[in-house]
Amino acid sequence: MNIKKVSEQLEITPDTIRYYERIRLVPPINRNKNGVRDFTDLDIQRLDFIKCMRHAGLSIESLHEYMHLYSLNDDRTIPARKKILEEEAEKLDKRIASL
């Protein structure tokens, strides 16, 4: 699937997708013979997860760390990933309380 279709499906801009790829929140997207990004279902799932987490208030830095740990494909990283999400949830709770 190309970037336009992915962007429409996920309701995020192509520029945002390119940015996430550039800062390595997602691995480099494979390209077809014409050099056009060719998204797999896994690429789309990752982008959807990132979108969801950004909407929940996770920082780019925390997401970057989380996605790096996830990419290691090692269950031993689960406690570290859980800690990232718990810390971000605490930040969100504090932000809600201050509002």
Phi and psi in radians as a Rosetta constraint file:
Dihedral C 1 N 2 CA 2 C 2 CIRCULARHARMONIC -1.524 0.35
Dihedral N 2 CA 2 C 2 N 3 CIRCULARHARMONIC 2.996 0.35
Dihedral C 2 N 3 CA 3 C 3 CIRCULARHARMONIC -1.106 0.35
Dihedral N 3 CA 3 C 3 N 4 CIRCULARHARMONIC -0.608 0.35
Dihedral C 3 N 4 CA 4 C 4 CIRCULARHARMONIC -1.115 0.35
Dihedral N 4 CA 4 C 4 N 5 CIRCULARHARMONIC -0.803 0.35
Dihedral C 4 N 5 CA 5 C 5 CIRCULARHARMONIC -1.165 0.35
Dihedral N 5 CA 5 C 5 N 6 CIRCULARHARMONIC -0.712 0.35
Dihedral C 5 N 6 CA 6 C 6 CIRCULARHARMONIC -1.109 0.35
Dihedral N 6 CA 6 C 6 N 7 CIRCULARHARMONIC -0.759 0.35
Dihedral C 6 N 7 CA 7 C 7 CIRCULARHARMONIC -1.080 0.35
Dihedral N 7 CA 7 C 7 N 8 CIRCULARHARMONIC -0.713 0.35
Dihedral C 7 N 8 CA 8 C 8 CIRCULARHARMONIC -1.182 0.35
Dihedral N 8 CA 8 C 8 N 9 CIRCULARHARMONIC -0.750 0.35
Dihedral C 8 N 9 CA 9 C 9 CIRCULARHARMONIC -1.108 0.35
Dihedral N 9 CA 9 C 9 N 10 CIRCULARHARMONIC -0.742 0.35
Dihedral C 9 N 10 CA 10 C 10 CIRCULARHARMONIC -1.602 0.35
Dihedral N 10 CA 10 C 10 N 11 CIRCULARHARMONIC -0.138 0.35
Dihedral C 10 N 11 CA 11 C 11 CIRCULARHARMONIC 1.006 0.35
Dihedral N 11 CA 11 C 11 N 12 CIRCULARHARMONIC 0.818 0.35
Dihedral C 11 N 12 CA 12 C 12 CIRCULARHARMONIC -2.319 0.35
Dihedral N 12 CA 12 C 12 N 13 CIRCULARHARMONIC 2.703 0.35
Dihedral C 12 N 13 CA 13 C 13 CIRCULARHARMONIC -1.327 0.35
Dihedral N 13 CA 13 C 13 N 14 CIRCULARHARMONIC 2.675 0.35
Dihedral C 13 N 14 CA 14 C 14 CIRCULARHARMONIC -1.007 0.35
Dihedral N 14 CA 14 C 14 N 15 CIRCULARHARMONIC -0.626 0.35
Dihedral C 14 N 15 CA 15 C 15 CIRCULARHARMONIC -1.083 0.35
Dihedral N 15 CA 15 C 15 N 16 CIRCULARHARMONIC -0.673 0.35
Dihedral C 15 N 16 CA 16 C 16 CIRCULARHARMONIC -1.141 0.35
Dihedral N 16 CA 16 C 16 N 17 CIRCULARHARMONIC -0.741 0.35
Dihedral C 16 N 17 CA 17 C 17 CIRCULARHARMONIC -1.075 0.35
Dihedral N 17 CA 17 C 17 N 18 CIRCULARHARMONIC -0.800 0.35
Dihedral C 17 N 18 CA 18 C 18 CIRCULARHARMONIC -1.075 0.35
Dihedral N 18 CA 18 C 18 N 19 CIRCULARHARMONIC -0.702 0.35
Dihedral C 18 N 19 CA 19 C 19 CIRCULARHARMONIC -1.075 0.35
Dihedral N 19 CA 19 C 19 N 20 CIRCULARHARMONIC -0.816 0.35
Dihedral C 19 N 20 CA 20 C 20 CIRCULARHARMONIC -1.054 0.35
Dihedral N 20 CA 20 C 20 N 21 CIRCULARHARMONIC -0.639 0.35
Dihedral C 20 N 21 CA 21 C 21 CIRCULARHARMONIC -1.229 0.35
Dihedral N 21 CA 21 C 21 N 22 CIRCULARHARMONIC -0.754 0.35
Dihedral C 21 N 22 CA 22 C 22 CIRCULARHARMONIC -1.070 0.35
Dihedral N 22 CA 22 C 22 N 23 CIRCULARHARMONIC -0.689 0.35
Dihedral C 22 N 23 CA 23 C 23 CIRCULARHARMONIC -1.578 0.35
Dihedral N 23 CA 23 C 23 N 24 CIRCULARHARMONIC 0.104 0.35
Dihedral C 23 N 24 CA 24 C 24 CIRCULARHARMONIC 1.172 0.35
Dihedral N 24 CA 24 C 24 N 25 CIRCULARHARMONIC 0.571 0.35
Dihedral C 24 N 25 CA 25 C 25 CIRCULARHARMONIC -1.228 0.35
Dihedral N 25 CA 25 C 25 N 26 CIRCULARHARMONIC -0.538 0.35
Dihedral C 25 N 26 CA 26 C 26 CIRCULARHARMONIC -2.119 0.35
Dihedral N 26 CA 26 C 26 N 27 CIRCULARHARMONIC 2.608 0.35
Dihedral C 26 N 27 CA 27 C 27 CIRCULARHARMONIC -1.094 0.35
Dihedral N 27 CA 27 C 27 N 28 CIRCULARHARMONIC 2.811 0.35
Dihedral C 27 N 28 CA 28 C 28 CIRCULARHARMONIC -0.951 0.35
Dihedral N 28 CA 28 C 28 N 29 CIRCULARHARMONIC 2.359 0.35
Dihedral C 28 N 29 CA 29 C 29 CIRCULARHARMONIC -1.415 0.35
Dihedral N 29 CA 29 C 29 N 30 CIRCULARHARMONIC 2.325 0.35
Dihedral C 29 N 30 CA 30 C 30 CIRCULARHARMONIC -1.058 0.35
Dihedral N 30 CA 30 C 30 N 31 CIRCULARHARMONIC 2.634 0.35
Dihedral C 30 N 31 CA 31 C 31 CIRCULARHARMONIC -2.106 0.35
Dihedral N 31 CA 31 C 31 N 32 CIRCULARHARMONIC 2.598 0.35
Dihedral C 31 N 32 CA 32 C 32 CIRCULARHARMONIC -1.390 0.35
Dihedral N 32 CA 32 C 32 N 33 CIRCULARHARMONIC -3.070 0.35
Dihedral C 32 N 33 CA 33 C 33 CIRCULARHARMONIC -1.107 0.35
Dihedral N 33 CA 33 C 33 N 34 CIRCULARHARMONIC -0.338 0.35
Dihedral C 33 N 34 CA 34 C 34 CIRCULARHARMONIC -1.616 0.35
Dihedral N 34 CA 34 C 34 N 35 CIRCULARHARMONIC 0.022 0.35
Dihedral C 34 N 35 CA 35 C 35 CIRCULARHARMONIC 1.508 0.35
Dihedral N 35 CA 35 C 35 N 36 CIRCULARHARMONIC 0.129 0.35
Dihedral C 35 N 36 CA 36 C 36 CIRCULARHARMONIC -1.526 0.35
Dihedral N 36 CA 36 C 36 N 37 CIRCULARHARMONIC 2.361 0.35
Dihedral C 36 N 37 CA 37 C 37 CIRCULARHARMONIC -0.999 0.35
Dihedral N 37 CA 37 C 37 N 38 CIRCULARHARMONIC 2.371 0.35
Dihedral C 37 N 38 CA 38 C 38 CIRCULARHARMONIC -2.195 0.35
Dihedral N 38 CA 38 C 38 N 39 CIRCULARHARMONIC 1.678 0.35
Dihedral C 38 N 39 CA 39 C 39 CIRCULARHARMONIC -1.342 0.35
Dihedral N 39 CA 39 C 39 N 40 CIRCULARHARMONIC 2.360 0.35
Dihedral C 39 N 40 CA 40 C 40 CIRCULARHARMONIC -1.602 0.35
Dihedral N 40 CA 40 C 40 N 41 CIRCULARHARMONIC 2.996 0.35
Dihedral C 40 N 41 CA 41 C 41 CIRCULARHARMONIC -1.058 0.35
Dihedral N 41 CA 41 C 41 N 42 CIRCULARHARMONIC -0.669 0.35
Dihedral C 41 N 42 CA 42 C 42 CIRCULARHARMONIC -1.126 0.35
Dihedral N 42 CA 42 C 42 N 43 CIRCULARHARMONIC -0.713 0.35
Dihedral C 42 N 43 CA 43 C 43 CIRCULARHARMONIC -1.028 0.35
Dihedral N 43 CA 43 C 43 N 44 CIRCULARHARMONIC -0.760 0.35
Dihedral C 43 N 44 CA 44 C 44 CIRCULARHARMONIC -1.163 0.35
Dihedral N 44 CA 44 C 44 N 45 CIRCULARHARMONIC -0.714 0.35
Dihedral C 44 N 45 CA 45 C 45 CIRCULARHARMONIC -1.081 0.35
Dihedral N 45 CA 45 C 45 N 46 CIRCULARHARMONIC -0.740 0.35
Dihedral C 45 N 46 CA 46 C 46 CIRCULARHARMONIC -1.083 0.35
Dihedral N 46 CA 46 C 46 N 47 CIRCULARHARMONIC -0.797 0.35
Dihedral C 46 N 47 CA 47 C 47 CIRCULARHARMONIC -1.107 0.35
Dihedral N 47 CA 47 C 47 N 48 CIRCULARHARMONIC -0.676 0.35
Dihedral C 47 N 48 CA 48 C 48 CIRCULARHARMONIC -1.135 0.35
Dihedral N 48 CA 48 C 48 N 49 CIRCULARHARMONIC -0.716 0.35
Dihedral C 48 N 49 CA 49 C 49 CIRCULARHARMONIC -1.082 0.35
Dihedral N 49 CA 49 C 49 N 50 CIRCULARHARMONIC -0.809 0.35
Dihedral C 49 N 50 CA 50 C 50 CIRCULARHARMONIC -1.069 0.35
Dihedral N 50 CA 50 C 50 N 51 CIRCULARHARMONIC -0.764 0.35
Dihedral C 50 N 51 CA 51 C 51 CIRCULARHARMONIC -1.011 0.35
Dihedral N 51 CA 51 C 51 N 52 CIRCULARHARMONIC -0.822 0.35
Dihedral C 51 N 52 CA 52 C 52 CIRCULARHARMONIC -1.058 0.35
Dihedral N 52 CA 52 C 52 N 53 CIRCULARHARMONIC -0.805 0.35
Dihedral C 52 N 53 CA 53 C 53 CIRCULARHARMONIC -1.175 0.35
Dihedral N 53 CA 53 C 53 N 54 CIRCULARHARMONIC -0.645 0.35
Dihedral C 53 N 54 CA 54 C 54 CIRCULARHARMONIC -1.136 0.35
Dihedral N 54 CA 54 C 54 N 55 CIRCULARHARMONIC -0.722 0.35
Dihedral C 54 N 55 CA 55 C 55 CIRCULARHARMONIC -1.137 0.35
Dihedral N 55 CA 55 C 55 N 56 CIRCULARHARMONIC -0.487 0.35
Dihedral C 55 N 56 CA 56 C 56 CIRCULARHARMONIC -1.409 0.35
Dihedral N 56 CA 56 C 56 N 57 CIRCULARHARMONIC -0.122 0.35
Dihedral C 56 N 57 CA 57 C 57 CIRCULARHARMONIC 1.806 0.35
Dihedral N 57 CA 57 C 57 N 58 CIRCULARHARMONIC 0.099 0.35
Dihedral C 57 N 58 CA 58 C 58 CIRCULARHARMONIC -1.159 0.35
Dihedral N 58 CA 58 C 58 N 59 CIRCULARHARMONIC 2.450 0.35
Dihedral C 58 N 59 CA 59 C 59 CIRCULARHARMONIC -1.315 0.35
Dihedral N 59 CA 59 C 59 N 60 CIRCULARHARMONIC 2.760 0.35
Dihedral C 59 N 60 CA 60 C 60 CIRCULARHARMONIC -1.048 0.35
Dihedral N 60 CA 60 C 60 N 61 CIRCULARHARMONIC -0.704 0.35
Dihedral C 60 N 61 CA 61 C 61 CIRCULARHARMONIC -1.069 0.35
Dihedral N 61 CA 61 C 61 N 62 CIRCULARHARMONIC -0.817 0.35
Dihedral C 61 N 62 CA 62 C 62 CIRCULARHARMONIC -1.137 0.35
Dihedral N 62 CA 62 C 62 N 63 CIRCULARHARMONIC -0.712 0.35
Dihedral C 62 N 63 CA 63 C 63 CIRCULARHARMONIC -1.127 0.35
Dihedral N 63 CA 63 C 63 N 64 CIRCULARHARMONIC -0.685 0.35
Dihedral C 63 N 64 CA 64 C 64 CIRCULARHARMONIC -1.065 0.35
Dihedral N 64 CA 64 C 64 N 65 CIRCULARHARMONIC -0.814 0.35
Dihedral C 64 N 65 CA 65 C 65 CIRCULARHARMONIC -1.100 0.35
Dihedral N 65 CA 65 C 65 N 66 CIRCULARHARMONIC -0.794 0.35
Dihedral C 65 N 66 CA 66 C 66 CIRCULARHARMONIC -1.042 0.35
Dihedral N 66 CA 66 C 66 N 67 CIRCULARHARMONIC -0.869 0.35
Dihedral C 66 N 67 CA 67 C 67 CIRCULARHARMONIC -1.137 0.35
Dihedral N 67 CA 67 C 67 N 68 CIRCULARHARMONIC -0.606 0.35
Dihedral C 67 N 68 CA 68 C 68 CIRCULARHARMONIC -1.084 0.35
Dihedral N 68 CA 68 C 68 N 69 CIRCULARHARMONIC -0.846 0.35
Dihedral C 68 N 69 CA 69 C 69 CIRCULARHARMONIC -1.057 0.35
Dihedral N 69 CA 69 C 69 N 70 CIRCULARHARMONIC -0.736 0.35
Dihedral C 69 N 70 CA 70 C 70 CIRCULARHARMONIC -1.068 0.35
Dihedral N 70 CA 70 C 70 N 71 CIRCULARHARMONIC -0.701 0.35
Dihedral C 70 N 71 CA 71 C 71 CIRCULARHARMONIC -1.160 0.35
Dihedral N 71 CA 71 C 71 N 72 CIRCULARHARMONIC -0.316 0.35
Dihedral C 71 N 72 CA 72 C 72 CIRCULARHARMONIC -1.235 0.35
Dihedral N 72 CA 72 C 72 N 73 CIRCULARHARMONIC -0.281 0.35
Dihedral C 72 N 73 CA 73 C 73 CIRCULARHARMONIC 0.917 0.35
Dihedral N 73 CA 73 C 73 N 74 CIRCULARHARMONIC 0.849 0.35
Dihedral C 73 N 74 CA 74 C 74 CIRCULARHARMONIC -2.314 0.35
Dihedral N 74 CA 74 C 74 N 75 CIRCULARHARMONIC 2.067 0.35
Dihedral C 74 N 75 CA 75 C 75 CIRCULARHARMONIC -1.054 0.35
Dihedral N 75 CA 75 C 75 N 76 CIRCULARHARMONIC -0.347 0.35
Dihedral C 75 N 76 CA 76 C 76 CIRCULARHARMONIC -1.185 0.35
Dihedral N 76 CA 76 C 76 N 77 CIRCULARHARMONIC -0.232 0.35
Dihedral C 76 N 77 CA 77 C 77 CIRCULARHARMONIC -1.520 0.35
Dihedral N 77 CA 77 C 77 N 78 CIRCULARHARMONIC -0.100 0.35
Dihedral C 77 N 78 CA 78 C 78 CIRCULARHARMONIC -1.013 0.35
Dihedral N 78 CA 78 C 78 N 79 CIRCULARHARMONIC -0.799 0.35
Dihedral C 78 N 79 CA 79 C 79 CIRCULARHARMONIC -1.042 0.35
Dihedral N 79 CA 79 C 79 N 80 CIRCULARHARMONIC -0.687 0.35
Dihedral C 79 N 80 CA 80 C 80 CIRCULARHARMONIC -1.170 0.35
Dihedral N 80 CA 80 C 80 N 81 CIRCULARHARMONIC -0.700 0.35
Dihedral C 80 N 81 CA 81 C 81 CIRCULARHARMONIC -1.160 0.35
Dihedral N 81 CA 81 C 81 N 82 CIRCULARHARMONIC -0.700 0.35
Dihedral C 81 N 82 CA 82 C 82 CIRCULARHARMONIC -1.096 0.35
Dihedral N 82 CA 82 C 82 N 83 CIRCULARHARMONIC -0.706 0.35
Dihedral C 82 N 83 CA 83 C 83 CIRCULARHARMONIC -1.087 0.35
Dihedral N 83 CA 83 C 83 N 84 CIRCULARHARMONIC -0.735 0.35
Dihedral C 83 N 84 CA 84 C 84 CIRCULARHARMONIC -1.006 0.35
Dihedral N 84 CA 84 C 84 N 85 CIRCULARHARMONIC -0.835 0.35
Dihedral C 84 N 85 CA 85 C 85 CIRCULARHARMONIC -1.154 0.35
Dihedral N 85 CA 85 C 85 N 86 CIRCULARHARMONIC -0.661 0.35
Dihedral C 85 N 86 CA 86 C 86 CIRCULARHARMONIC -1.145 0.35
Dihedral N 86 CA 86 C 86 N 87 CIRCULARHARMONIC -0.731 0.35
Dihedral C 86 N 87 CA 87 C 87 CIRCULARHARMONIC -1.120 0.35
Dihedral N 87 CA 87 C 87 N 88 CIRCULARHARMONIC -0.708 0.35
Dihedral C 87 N 88 CA 88 C 88 CIRCULARHARMONIC -1.184 0.35
Dihedral N 88 CA 88 C 88 N 89 CIRCULARHARMONIC -0.617 0.35
Dihedral C 88 N 89 CA 89 C 89 CIRCULARHARMONIC -1.124 0.35
Dihedral N 89 CA 89 C 89 N 90 CIRCULARHARMONIC -0.693 0.35
Dihedral C 89 N 90 CA 90 C 90 CIRCULARHARMONIC -1.076 0.35
Dihedral N 90 CA 90 C 90 N 91 CIRCULARHARMONIC -0.777 0.35
Dihedral C 90 N 91 CA 91 C 91 CIRCULARHARMONIC -1.041 0.35
Dihedral N 91 CA 91 C 91 N 92 CIRCULARHARMONIC -0.744 0.35
Dihedral C 91 N 92 CA 92 C 92 CIRCULARHARMONIC -1.137 0.35
Dihedral N 92 CA 92 C 92 N 93 CIRCULARHARMONIC -0.737 0.35
Dihedral C 92 N 93 CA 93 C 93 CIRCULARHARMONIC -1.043 0.35
Dihedral N 93 CA 93 C 93 N 94 CIRCULARHARMONIC -0.748 0.35
Dihedral C 93 N 94 CA 94 C 94 CIRCULARHARMONIC -1.125 0.35
Dihedral N 94 CA 94 C 94 N 95 CIRCULARHARMONIC -0.710 0.35
Dihedral C 94 N 95 CA 95 C 95 CIRCULARHARMONIC -1.127 0.35
Dihedral N 95 CA 95 C 95 N 96 CIRCULARHARMONIC -0.730 0.35
Dihedral C 95 N 96 CA 96 C 96 CIRCULARHARMONIC -1.125 0.35
Dihedral N 96 CA 96 C 96 N 97 CIRCULARHARMONIC -0.763 0.35
Dihedral C 96 N 97 CA 97 C 97 CIRCULARHARMONIC -1.079 0.35
Dihedral N 97 CA 97 C 97 N 98 CIRCULARHARMONIC -0.640 0.35
Dihedral C 97 N 98 CA 98 C 98 CIRCULARHARMONIC -1.279 0.35
Dihedral N 98 CA 98 C 98 N 99 CIRCULARHARMONIC -0.433 0.35
